[in-house]
């Protein structure tokens, strides 16, 4: 138990050192990016630093597997150079047993990243989008999109006022919405127009509405008696297809605690939830993936330095870690497109990585 605590402490120390180094580098890179992005806006360095700090949690969540494998490599190379692994084996403890403490630590870190870091990332990313829009234009976003159990809600604004759009159906590939209701507001704030349409397509900076009925709410008398109909109607818009897809598909903007409820609501509304379900299962499998990174790093570095080839072993461990990370992302893409089941897309890569690493470790330890 004392030896396990020692290995766990050394592993956490290596994790902390590598994390500080990477976060420092990413902070500087993000600082340069934010300065470039807001070069035309009159905001000071303090506000730029605030925006950078909002993006740091997301960066840390992204690079956590890389930090884990590098910390493992650093730990076992240090133990090998000091002959502590040799002494450990001489006491009758196998090399696989020495992995217990780093594996438990990585599992705990994975659980904490899912339970605590994920909601922090969702909150900071949402706040970043709002603050960045205020810094850029001096006011809250004039155009936004959200998807709920009640359907798709869009908000757009311009010199003629703002409009709220509700649609019961949405096809992202065609930027097309169905069962559309538009409520327009005059610059003064009062409702000015109501529009209902069977469908609408976003193209060329505006919506093309089909089979439209229009109520003018600013005239005196009965709006229904003066309602107009048209086969097509053009509604200018500040929204873009890319912005709608990014907002709706921004899985990282939803906390893992809120994802099950969001998925149920979207399913009830008839929207596709593949992206959200794959992301949810992938986040739940994160502890297993971090464990696989520990095992992969150990498989190449749990040997005495007198055998040579340390540099090649480190390079092989890091490259294999990157390869598994790429395969995991590729499997998620296949799951989001419906090519493979959601469970396979999220859980197969980390489980396969663990089995691969255990095979390498057993071959190295037992021959």
N, C-alpha and C positions, 0 to 999 in steps of 0.2 A: 504493500500500500504506500509506503514511504517513497519507493522508487517510482510508482505511478504518479504520485503528486509532483515529484521532481520533473518527470517527463512532461506532465501537463503544464507545469510552470514555465519550463523552457519553451514549450510550443506556444503558449500564450505570449511570451516575451518576443519570440520571433514574429508572430502575427502582428503584434503591436508595432514593432520596428518597421516591418515591410508596409503595413497600412499607413503609417505616418509618411513614409517616403512617397508612396503612390498618391496619397491624397494631396501632398504638397505639389507634386508634379501636375496633377489634374486641376488643382486650384489655380496654378499659374496658367495652364492652357485655357481653362474656362474664363479666367480673367481677361486674357487676350481676346477670346471669342466674344465676350460681352462688350468689351470696348469697341471692337469692330462693328458689332451689331447695332450699337447705339451711338455710333460716331456722329450721326446727324441729329441726335437728340441732345438737348441741353440739360444733361443730368450729371451730377458730380460723382466723384470716385466712391463716396460712401454708398450711394444707391447702387453703383455697379457691384461693389463688394457684397451688398445685400442680395442681389440677384445671383451672384456666384454661390453664396452660402446656401441658397435655396436649391441649387442643382447638385450640391455635394452629396447629399444622402442617396440620390439616384445613382451617382457615379460609384459610390461605395458599394451599393447593392449589386451593380453590374460586375465589378472587378473582384468580388468576394471569392469566387472559385480560384481565380489566378493568385490572389493573396494566400489562399489556403495551400495550394500546391507549392508555392515558393517558400512558405514558412516550413512546410514538411521537409523539403529538400535542404533548407538551411539547418533545420534541427538535426537531421540524421547525418549530414556531412560533418557538423560540429561534434556530434557524439562519436563518429568514426575517427576523426582526427585526434580526439582526446582519448581514444581507446576505451571509452565508456561502454560502447556496445560489446566490445570483447569481454570486459569485466562482467557485464550483465549476462552474457552467454555462459561465462565461466561459473556463475553462481547456479546454473541449471535452468535459467529462464530463457525460453526460446525467443527468437526475434519477433515472431508473431505476437507473443505475449507483451512485448515492449510497445506494440502498436495500440494496445488497449486505451491508454490515456489520451494520445492524440485523437483517436477515433471518437472517444466520448466527448472530448472538448469540441471537435468539429461538429458533432451531432447537436450539442447544446447551442453552439453558435448558429447552426442552421435553423434550429427551432426559434431562437430569438430573432433571427433575421426575418422569419415568416411572421411571427406574432407581433413584433415591435417595429422592425425596420421597414417592412412593407407598408404599414399604415402611415409611417412618417414620410416615406417617399411619395405616397399618394397625396398626402396633405401638402407637402412642399411643392410638388409639381403643379397642383391646382392653383396654389397661391402664386407661384412664379408666373403662370399664364396671366393671371389677373393683374399682378403688379407690373409685368412687362408691358401689357397693353396700356396701362395708365401712364407709365413712363414714356411710351412711344407716342401716344395720341393725346394725353392729358385727361382722358376719361376712360371709363370702363369699356370693355369690348363692345363695339357697335354691331358685331355679328357673332353669333354663337349657335351651338347645336347641342342637343342632349337627347338621349334615348331612354325611355322609361316604359313601364308597363302600359301606359296610356297611348304610346306611339312615339313618333318623332316630333320633337319641338324645335323650331328654328326661330332665331331672332335676328333681324337685320335692321340697319338704320342708315339714314342719309340726310340730305338737306331737306327733303320733303317729309321727314318724320320717320317713325319706326313702324315695323310690321312684325307681328307674331304669326308664325305659320305652324299649323298642326297637320300631321299626316298619319294615316293609319297604317301605311305600308311604305317600304323603302327598298330600292334596288341600288346598292352602292355602285355596281359596275356601270350602270347607265345614268347615275345621278338623277334617278326618277322616283317620284313619290306619288302616292295614290290616296284617294279620299281626302282631298286637301281643303283646309279652311284657313283663310288669311284674314286677319283683323289688323287694319292699318290705323295708325294714330297720327294726328296732325302734329306739327312742331310744338303747338301749345299744350299737347298732352291728351286731348279728347279724341275719341274714336271718330274716324272719318269715313271708313269704307270697310265693308265685309264682302269677302269673295269666297265662293265655293266652287270646286272643280273636281272632275273625276281623276285627273292626273296632272302632273307638272314635271317638266324636265329642265334642269339647270344647264344653261349653255350661253356663251357669249355675254357674260356679266348680267344675266337676268333669267327669270323663270318663264318658260312657255307653258301656259295653262291650257287645258283642253276641256271642252264642254263646260263653260263657265257661266256662273250666275253672280251678278254684282249688285250689292245694295249700297246706295249712297246714304250715309248716316248724317250728313251735314245739312240736308235740305229739310224744309218744313213739310209736314204731312206724313203720310204712311210710306215708309221706305219700301215695303213689299209691293205696293201698287206701282212704284216707279222703278222697280228692279229691272236690270237689263240682262240679257243673255247673249252669249257669243260662243262660237266654236273654238276660237283661240283667243288668248289674251296675253299681253306681254307685261310682266312685272319686273322692273329693275331690281337688282340685288347686289349687295356687297359681299355675299357669300361666294365661295368657290368649292368645287367638288373635293379638292384636296383638303380644304379646311374641315369640311363636314366629315370626311373619312378619318382624318387625324383625330378629331374631337371624339367621335363615336368609337373609333377603334383604339383609343388611348387606354389600354388595359391597365397600365401602371398608374393611371389617375384614379383607380378604384381600389380601395382597401380590400385586402383578402378577407376581412371580416364581413364586408358588404357584398362581396361577389356572389355568394349563394342566393341572396335575396334579389340582386339585380338580374341574375340568370333566370330565376323563376318568373320575374316580371316580364322580361323580354320574351321568354317562351310563351307566356300567356298572351302576349301581344302579337305573336306570330313572327317575331324577328329571329334571325339566325344568331345563335349564341356559341358557335364553335370556337371563335377566337377567345371569348371569355372563359369557356370551360377548359380549353387547353391551357390557358394562362393560370387558371385556378389550380388545376392538377399539377402543373409544372412548379408552381410555388410550393405546394405541399410536398413535392418530391425533392425540394432543395436540400434538406438535411442529408438525404442519401447521396446526392451529387457531391456535396462537400466531403462526405466520407470517402467517396471514390477518388477524389483528388488527393486525400491523405494517403490512401493505399497506393495510388499510382506513383506519387512522389517517393514513398518508402520503397517501392519495388525496385527502383533504380539506384537508390543511395544507401540502402542498409547493407553495406559491405565495407571491408577495411580499405583504407586509402592506399595501402601498399600494393593492392592489386592494380592500381593505375586506372586510367580511363575515367577519372572523376568528371572532367569537363564534358566528355561525351555522354556520360550517364545523366548529368544535369540537363543537358540539351535534349536528350531523348525524353526525359520525364516531362519537361515543359512543352515540347512539341506534341507529345501524346496527350497531355492535358488540353492543349489548344484544339487538337483534333477531336477529342471527345466533346468539348464545348461546342464546336462547330456542328458535330453530328446531333447533339441535343437540340440546337437551334433549328437544324434542318428537319428533324423529326417534328418539332413544334409547327413548322410551316406546313408540313404534310398533314398534320392533324387539323390545322386551321382550314385547309382546303378540302377536308373530308377524304383524303386519300388513305389514311389509316385511322383506326379507332383512337378516341381521345386518350384513353388509359394507356395505350401503347405509346402514343406520342410523348406522354409526360413521364411515364415510369420505366419504359424499356431502356432508354439510354443510361440513366444512373444505375439501374440494376445490372445491365450488361457491363458497365464500367467497373462495378465492384467485382463481378465474377472474373473479368479479365485481369484486374489487379491481383486478386487472390490467386489466380493461376500462376502469374509471374512470381508472386511471393513464395508460393509453395515450391515452385521449381527452383528458386534461388536458395531456399532454406533446406529442402529435403532432397534436391537433385532429381 
